[in-house]
Amino acid sequence: MSTDVTQTPASQPDGGAHAIPVEPAVSEGTPIFASEYGRLPKFFNWAVLIVCMLASWLLFHFGFKADSLFGAVLVGLLVFFLVIRIVGYAVEGPRRGANRMATVLITSAFALAVLPLLSLLYTVIVEALPVLSYSFLNNSTLGMSLPGAQPGLGHAIVGTLIITGITALIAIPLGVLTAIYLVEYNRGGWFGRSVTFLVDIMTGIPSIVAGLFAAAIVPVLAPALGFRNGIMGAVALVVLMTPIVVRNTEEMLRIVSNELREASYALGVTKSRTIIKVVLRTALPGIVSGCVIAIARVIGESAPLMITASVSDTFNYSLFNGPMMTLPVFVYSQFKANNLDLAWGGALVLVFIVLVFNLLARLIAHIFAPKGR
């Protein structure tokens, strides 16, 4: 069915009126064929993805006789993108088709980024569940080769919490105060430039070098402590954690608007009180998050702790007396000894501790975040 569109002018040179046919306007990007509303159903993407993945798996399994999961997923995704692009353009037009394609690509990139993390968590949980028990969390590996022994990682949990706690108590105040100086008091002098340069260098120091530094400097400063103890491991982690805290705190302080500082100064508030009550209060959520990132960065370090805190099979609550076991070193030592069940259990406990720290940091940041009145 077609409709003729005509235009009748008011007057013509010969005095008569003639109907002039006008071609119907066709907008650019009209779909080749369209459904009633020109839109694909909401479940279309998922349906195409399932069909493409199933067809790709059948092709690899029965056609090529190769059980390659990676190859099947890769081919399935490529076919999926191609189908979405062609069908989306044909049914919804270039604009909506391009929007659908962009949505699919972004969603796929997010899924591919999250998939390794989910796979890691699933593997760790499945492998570690059989070994988890009260005795595993409470015992040590002392006498684990004896008949009926129930080895555990309680001593590694204690060592990790003690060393990480002391590290945080030293590195967080040191890093925050350094960042406050660089942002609030530094006027571009040689001392400020030197501190910034040293922080940049320390940020890129390999963890094994930090361990060697602690192993060399602690016996010189405190010969009575001897070699390989908890405080030596804490010193190594402080070297790694401090520049992370400095950099994050510095960025959070620079985000605070200068108008807030100037308003405080206009009311006669001193600079130190402005920093404490206004600047730090405003930047506190970001500072706390950065400190948690720094803790998560150092709590999983194994190389410097193997050199400094070393390996122990017993509980040690003293930072200054003998080796102290930590979770990363426990996982490595048990893997090396082919005790894979204990290694998986240690990995799960380490992941759980990091998760607890993150949740606690979010709670603290929420409580102390500035609230409108």
Beta strands, then each sheet from edge to edge (+ up, - down):
strand 1: 5-7
strand 2: 20-22
sheet 1: 1+ 2-
end
